[in-house]
Amino acid sequence: MKAIIIEDEKPSARRLNRMLADIGITPEVMLHSVHESVEYLLNNPTPDLIFLDIQLSDGLSFEIFDQVDINSAIIFTTAYDEYALQAFKLNSIDYLLKPIDEDELKAAVERFQVRFRESEKKQHIDFNEIAKMLGNPVDRVYKKRYTAKVGEHLKLFNTDDVQLFYSENKGSYLNLENGRNYLIDDKLEAIEKELDPAQFFRISRQAIINVNAIDDMISYTNSRLKIKINSFKEMDLIVSRERVKDFKNWLEK
């Protein structure tokens, strides 16, 4: 299987490369921009499979296919799961949400092997149509406010004032700087889609944190990180091991 990675964040590309090596795939190259990808694809044999990020350093990856005719199978890698759900799932296209999960990666590759390698069918993708459905992720508007019911009253909270969102005992909560926690109707999966990824990061299945609320970061067991947020005592905030590298990269953006 000939595979390549097109991903502008080099730490993410290297992590994906290592994960693929663990399941027996050695990508031929890691590319980081539209220009670099066009040059490579014009001058090298067509790969069987491309792992493709949406946003590259010099534009959206769809621009590659305005310049190169490619019939490779594609697995998109993206932090924008609301776009993936709308544009990719409806078009039966595989995608992986960042930070990429090892089991989900393995399952996506296995689906590719069944659909394309064994049958020798090629994937036809209408990039123009998908680009229209995606819009430009840079231009999207993120959620500004959340509501919570307190007794008979409905309270309104600005997203910027929320230190973190977390789940506990099958409920979802938001936490404020004054230490108060409020039960909200939304699940973390839905909340994650609505937040600005430059400001909020999902460190685990249980918590999404606001970068502006971080007081301290401490090395923890099994190469993990423990996050301290002022006045939050309900649970330990641990960055899961598979998310640590992406978390560190996020901090530096």
N, C-alpha and C positions, 0 to 999 in steps of 0.2 A: 504494500500500500504506500503510495507516494502522498505525503501530506506536507502542508506548509502552515505556518502561523502568521497572521497579519494582525498585529497588536501594537499600539503606539506606546503603551506603558511597559518598559523593558522588564521591570520586576514581575509583572503579571505574565508577560510572554515567557520568561524563564521558568516561572512556576508551572505554567501550562505545559511547557516542554518537558519538565521533570515528571509531571503527572502522566503524560503520554508515554514516556519511556517506561514507566512502571507497568503499563499495560501492553508493552511490546511494540510501540510505535515510535519511530525516530523521525521527527519532522526534518525535511531537507534544509529548511531555512526559516529564520524569523525575520519578518519585515515590519517596518514601523511607520510607514507613511504611504499616501496615495502614490506619490511619485516613485518611490522605491519599489512598490508593488507592481506598478505598470511596467517599469523597466525589467523587472525579473520575469514577469509573466509573458512579456513580448519576446524574451530571449531564452526561454527554457521550456521544456516539455510541460504540458498541462498536468497539474497534480490531480490525483483522484479525489482528494479531500482538502478543503481549506477551512481553517478555524479563523473566523473573521470578526474583528471588532467593528462596531458601527462608527465610532468617532476616532479618527486618526489625527495625527499632529497637524496635517495640512488640509483637512476636509473630511467629509463623510466617505466611508468606504464604497458607497454606491458609485462614486465618481470613477472608480477603477474600471467598472464595467461599461462606462461610456467610451472607454478607450481600448479595451481589450475584450475580445469575444471568448468567454470562458464557459465551459459546460461541466466544470467540476461540481461535485457535491459540496455543499457549504453548511457548516454548523456555526451559527452566529454566537458570539460571546458579547454580553452586554450587561450593563448595570441598570438598564432601563426596562424593568420587567413589564411595566404597563404597555410599552411599545411592543415588546415581544409577544405578549398575550394577544394584542390586537392584530398585529401585522404578520407575525410568524405562524402562530398556532392556526389561524384561519387559513393559511396557505400551506399547511402541513410541512413546515420547514423547522428543522431542529434548531434549538437555541440553548445556550447555557447562561444562567444568571451569575454574575460576579458577586461575591467570591465563588469560584467554581468548586463544586462538590465532587469528590473523587468518584462516588458511586454514580452520580448523574453523568459525568464525563464518560465513564465506562459504558453506561446504558446507551448514550448517544452514539458512541462509536459502534456498538453492537448493532444498533438500528441501521446505521450506514452500511455495515457489512451485509446485512440481510437484504436491504432494499437495492443497493447499488452494485456492490462487488460481486455478489453471487449471480444476480440477474443481468449484470452488465448494462443496466439502465442508467441513463444520465438524468440529472436533476435539471428541470427547466424552471428558472426563476425569473419572474417579471420584476426586475429591480426598480423600474420606474413606478410601478404600481405600489410596491412596498415602500418606496421612498415617500410617495404621497401619503400613505397611511401613517408612516412614522412622523412626518413633518421633520423639523429640525429639533432634536432634543435640547439644544442650547436655548431655544426660544420658548420653551414651555414655562408655564406659570405653576408654581408650587403652592400647596395649601397654606393659607395664612392663619387660619383660626380653627379651633376645635371646641366642641361643647360637651358639657358633662351635667348630668342631672343631680342636683343636691336637694333632697327632700322633694318639695313641690316646685323648686326653682330650677331654672336652666342657667348655668354659668358659662361664660364665654372666655376663652383663653387664646392669646396670641401665640402662634407657633414658636416665635423667637424666645418666648418666656419659658418654654418647656425645656427642662434639663435633660429629661429622657422619657421614653415610652417603654413600659415593661409589661410582661405578662406574669400572672401569678394566680394559681387556683382557678384556671380556665377563664380568668378575667383580664382585661387590658386596662392599664392605668397610665396617666401622665403625672409627672412629678415636677413641682415648681421649686424655685430657689428657697422659698420659705419652709420647705420640707413637707408641704401638703401634697397628698396624692388624691387623684380623682379618677373614679371609674368611668371609662368611656365605652361606647358601643363598638368601635372599630377593632378589628383584629390586627395584630402586628404586621401580618402579610399585606393587608390593605394600606396600613399607615406607611409602611416602607415605600410604597409606590407613590405616595403623595408628597413626600418630603424632598427637599433640596439635597442631593447627594454630596454637595460640597460642604454642607453644614451638619448633616446627620449620617451616622454610620451604624449599621446593624452589627453589633459585636458578637451576637449569639442568637440562638432561637428565642431567648428570653428578653433581650434588651436592644433598644436603638438609642444611641446617645448623641447629644448635641456637643459639637467640638468646643463650643464656648463655655461649657459647663465643667470641663475636665479640670480637676484640681491636681491630680497626681497620677502617675503610671508606674507600676511596680512589677518587676519580673516575678513570675509565678511558676508553679510546677509545670512540667511537661511542655516547656517552651511557650507558655502562655503569658498573657499580661493581665494584671489586675488594675482596674480603673477606679479612682476615687473621685466621687462627686459630692460636693458639699451638701450636707444635711440629708443625704439619701442613705438610709440604714436598713432598708427592707431586705436586701440580698447582696451578696458579693457580685460585683460586675466584672466578669471574666471574659476577655477576648478569646474565643475558641481558637485552638491551635491552627486550624486550617485558614483562619481569617487574619492571623497576626501580620503576615507580610503585606496583605492588602490594606490592613488598618494603618500600618506604618507609612505606607505609600500615600494613603489618604491624608494623613496628618501633614504631609509635606507639600500638599497641593496649594 
